[in-house]
Amino acid sequence: MNNQDAIKKVNSAIDNQIRQRGYTAPVDVLMEIGVLTRQKYEEWRNGRVDYLERVCTTNLHKLAFIMRQIRVYALKNGLKPSLSQYRQWGAKHVPLRFSKSGDPRIEKWYATHFVSGRQNTSPKAQKAPGEGE
């Protein structure tokens, strides 16, 4: 995937996620563009993989480019950053690592979701609380 293809895929993935649920997350973008499989993501969340970048199907340079494009898109489109905590499923308070380096700045970018300031217009979001559950 060249850089122009990556930009198109990242933008499309973010658009889809914002439209469907009102926010986007880097791990979801990576899965949607085919850089991370659902199975490998679940292995990481269950603590069977030491860091997320290990199971991505592209090199660290391309991952850094993709992560930068997520931030560029968010800034251009007025999405609000929201830092999330990623913890191992089934284990109390075991934080997960995203990057090979463990650099706190890189970890922060992987853990930052971007939220739309606009109302979610999906049919699911339009239901009244308790309706259709």
Secondary structure, DSSP 4 states (H G I P E B T S, - for coil): --HHHHHHHHHHHHHHHHHHHSEE-HHHHHHHTTSS-HHHHHHHHTTSSS-GGGG-SS-HHHHHHHHHHHHHHHHHTTPEEEE---B-TTSTT-B----SS--HHHHHHHHEEEE-SSPP-SHHHHSPTTTT-
